[in-house]
């Protein structure tokens, strides 16, 4: 069994590097069509710990979460283009916020009726899931750590977060052919599509310029400074019993700092490599979480998958009601839904399936989800805690 902290770190980095390298090979990408790299980055360390190759009780895992997670959140939020998101207009933003509220409402309903059957910590596990479905993987891990979610409760949620979004994405794509009929029935404002095309014209999230040593040094300085600043600031904020721990405050502080830096010239670092490094750090944190879990914790995954689909159904109904009220095109409902549940990787795909020239709308809405997801996940967790307690 690998026990030495440096050896454990090397093993986790090796697993992460191997998965990402295999995924980068053109001939191997088809093998990740259903179970994405993020799943294997979590699952393989879990297997290693379960079969005695990695020490599941190593103290190094806590240090990884304490230092690597805040640094990754700063880097991932650096490239947030708030101005471009605001330019999407009120209807697009309203549909995105409605989709997020639908996830929160669905999660609360599941916890109220079934939470006690899933265990006393299910409120925290479902809060982590809701953070992913209103934001992304970074939000899920951030809320998991902020709410001190037990690894046994969190482990099955990784399966739910893999299966449900992929199935839902397939359903949304299948519905693309019905958008003309839906928009006619809904008397939708289809002129909004031309307006959106004008609003996002010229927007690109592609990196500009090369990656130079000085740039990487700047990225390192921002990441380390942001991590230490958020730790110091959160240390001055008192804990709120049963609501927010000091670590939870640190996650909120570091997220606010990343968003604040996106309004400064530091935002250019996002497209110069900061985002990539942020994801590498995030996946490293995920390997450490997987190494603490046990494959035996996945036994309840099938029941939780059904609960996940119930959350999505409630989310979809609320979105359709909102689309009916404001006469939004089906394009906006589907894109907002995938931006919430799928994130930046898949929202542009769904948007392009409905309106080929508007993939950037899906990207911008998903970025907005990354900004909101951590806060909404923590709020959902607190609602779930009180629903299960009363």
N, C-alpha and C positions, 0 to 999 in steps of 0.2 A: 504493500500500500504506500502511495506517495503521501508523505506527511510534511516534509520540510517546506516552509512557506514559499521559498524561491522556486522549488521544484513544482509546487502546486500552481503557482502563477505561470510557470513555463508550460505546464501541461494545458492549462486553460487557454493560453495564447495559441498553443499549437492546435488545439481543437478548433478554435475560432478561425485561425488562418487556413487550416485545411478545408473547412467547409466553404469559406469564401473563395478560396482558390479553385476548388472543384466547380463551384457555381459560376465562376468567371469563364470556364472553358465552354466554348460555343456548343460542343457536342454533348455537354452534360446538363445544360439548362433545362432540357425537357424532363429530367428526373426530378426537378424541383417545381413542376407545374402545379402540384396539389399541396405538397408539404414544403413550404419555402425555407430558405436558409436559416431564418430566425428560429424556426422550430428545431432544426437539427443542432443549432448552437446551444439551445437549452436542453435538448433531449439527450445528446451524447454525454455531457458531463453527468447527467442524472444516471445514465447507464453505468458509467465508470464508478460513481459513488455506490450504486446499488450492488455492484459485483466486487467491491472492495479494492478498486484500483486507485480511487481518490478518497482522502479523508473527509467525510461529510461534516465533521465538527471542527475543521481547521479555522483558527481565529483570523486567518488572512481574508476570508470572505467578507467579514464586517468592514475591514479596512478598504477593500475594493469598493464596497457600496458607499462608504463615507467620503472617499476621495474621487473615484472615477465617475460616479453618477453625477454629482454637481458639475464637474468639469464638462461632461458630455452635454448636459442640458444647456449650459451657457453657449457652447459651440453650435448646437442644433437650432437655437433660437436667434442666433446672430443674423441670419439671412432673411428673417421675417420682413416682408414688404408690406407694412401696414397701409401705406398710402394706396398701393395697387389694390389691396383687398377692399378698402373703403370705396374705391371707384367702381366696384361691381354693382353698387346701387342697393336701394332698400329691399327690393323683392328677393334678390339673390341672397342677401345677408339674412333676411327674415326666414327664408327656407332653411338655411344652414342652422340658425339658432333653433328653429322649430324641430329640426331633426335631432339636435343635441338634447333638447328638452324631452323629445320622444324616447330617447335612450334612457335618460334619467327617470322618466315616468315608468317605463317598462321595467327597469331594474328595481324600482321601488315597489311595484306591484308584485314582482316575483319574490322579493324579500318578505313582503308583508304576508303573503299566502303560504310560501314554501320555505322561507329562510330557516326556520327552526329545524326542518328536516335535513338541511344541508350542513348543520353544525353551527356552533356558537360564533365562529369567526367568518361565516359566509358573507356577512355584510361587508367586511373588508375585501374579501376575494372578489365579490361582485362589483365593488367600487373600483377595483383595479381593472376589471373587465370593461366597465362603463367608461373609464378613462381612455382605454384603447379605442372604444367605439365612438368616442367623441373627439378623439385626437389620434393617437398612434401608439406604437410600442414604447417609445420614450415616456409617454404619459402613463402608460400601464405600469412600468417599472417604478416610475417616480411615486405614484400613488401607493404601490405595493410597499415601498420602503417608508413612505410618509405615515402610513397607517399601521406600520409594523405587522403586516399580514403574514401569518404563519406560512411556512413553505408548503406544509401539507395541504393547506386550503388553496394556495395559489397554483400549485402544480397542475391540477385538472383544468384551470382556466386557460392555460396555454393551448391545450387541445381545443377547447371551445373557441378560442380566438383564432385558431387556424381553420377549423372546419366551417363554422357558420359564415364568416365573411366571404369565403370562396363560393359557397352555395348561393348566398345572397347576390353576389356579383353576377353569377350565371343567370339568376332570375331577372335581375335588372336589365342585362343585355338582351335576354329573350323578349322583354317587354318593349324594346326599342321600336319594333315594328308597329306597335299600337299607339304611338304618340300622336299621330295625326287624328285618329278617331277620338282619343282621350281629349286632346286640345279642342276639338270641335264640340264635344259634349260639355267640356268645362268652360267653353267660351273664353279660352285662355288668351291672354295678351301676347300673341306671337310676335308682335312688333318688338317685344322685349329682347328677342334673340338678336335682331339687328343692332339694337342698342348695346347689348353685351359685346357683340363683335367689335363695335367701335371703342368701347371702354377698355377692352383688353388688347387692342391692337398694339403691336410692338412690344408687348410684355414677353420677357424671356427669363428663365431661371438658369440658363446655361452659363458656365463660368467664362469669364473673360480674362485673358492674360495667363501667363505661365505661373508655375509654382516654384518660387525661389526660396533659398534658405532663410532670407530675412523674413519672408512671409510666414514660414513655419515657426520661426522664432516668435513672431508677433502672435500667432495663434496660441503657442504654448504660454506666453505671458498672459494673454486674455483668459485662457482656461484656468491657469493656476491662480491668478489674481481673483477671478470670479469665484472660484471655489473657496478660497480663504476669506474673502470679503463676506460671502453669504454665511459661512460658518461663524464668523465674528458677530455679524449682525443678528443672526438667529439666537446667539447666546445671550443677547440683551433683551430678548422678547420672552416674557413669562409663558410657561406651558399652560394650556387650557385642559384640565383633566377631562378625559373621555372625548376630547375633541381634537386637539392638536398637540403633538409632542414637540420637543425642540428640533428634532430631525425633520418633522413635518414643516415647521417654520422655515427651516433651511431650504427645503425643496421649493417653497413658495418664494422665498427671497431670491434664490438663484434663478428661478423662472422669470421673475420681474426684472432682474438684472439683465438677463439675456435679451428680453424684449426692449428694455431701455437702450441697450447698446446697439440694437438694430436701427435706431434713429441717428446714430453717429457714423463716422467713416469706417468704424469697425465692421459694419455690415458687409463691406466688400470682401472681408476675410471669409465670409460664408461661402462664396463662389470660388474662392481661391484655395480651398482645401479644408476649411474649418468644419464644414458639414460632414465631409467624409470621415475626418478624425473623430468627430462627435459620435458618429455611428459605430466606429470601431470601439470606442470607449464604452458605448452603450451595450454592444454585443458582449464585450468583456465582462461587464456587470451581469449580463444575462447568463453567461457561463457559470459565474460564481453562485448565482441563485439556483441554477440547475444542479450544481454539485452538492447543494445542501438538501435537495429533495430526494424522494425515493419513488421508484417506479410503482410501488404498491399504492401510492396516493392517487394513481390515475384510474382506480376502479370505479369511481363515481362519475367519470367523464361523460358517459352516455346520457345519464339523467340530466347532467348540467348542460349538455348540448341541446336537449329539448327545452330547458329553461332559457337558453340563449336564443333559440328560435322564437320563443314567446316574447322575449324582449324586442326582437326585431319586428315581429308582427305588430306590436303596440306602437313602435316607432313609425312603421309604415302607415298605419291608420291615421296617426296624428299628422303626418306629413301630407297625406292625401286630403285630409280635412282642411289643412292650411292652404293647400294648393287650390282647393275649391273656393275658399273664402277670398283669397287675393287674386284668383284667376291666373295662377302661375302655370306655365307650360310644364308638361311632364318631364321635359329635359331638366328643369331646375329641381324638381322633386327627386328624380333619379340621381342626379349629380350630387345634390346635397346629401342624400342618403349614403352614397358610396364614399363621399368625402368624410363623413362621420365614421362609418363602419370599416371602410377599406383603407383610407389614408392617402398619402401623396403618391404611392406607387400605382394605385388602381383607379383613383377618381378621374384622372385625365383620360384613362382608357374608356371608362363608361361615358364620360362627357363626349368623347369623340365618336362613340357608337351612335349617339343621338344626334349630335351636330358636329360634323367633322372639323369645322374651323374653330371650335370653342373648347378644345382640350385644356387650355390655360385657365378656364373658369373652374374646372374641377381641381386643378393644381392649387389655385389661390384659396378656394374654399377649404381644401385639405390643410393648407398651411395655417389658416385661421383655426382649424380644429387642433392643430399642434399647439397653438398658443393657448387655447381655452381648456384643453383636455385635462390637464393636471388639476386645475381649480374645480372644474365640474365634477371630476372623479372624487375629490375630497368632499365636496358638498354632498354628492350622492352617498358616499360612505357614512356621513353623519346622519343623513336622513334614514338610511337603512338601519343604522345602529339604534336609533330611537324607535323605528317601526318594530324592530324585533324585541326591543326591551319592553315596550308597552303592550 
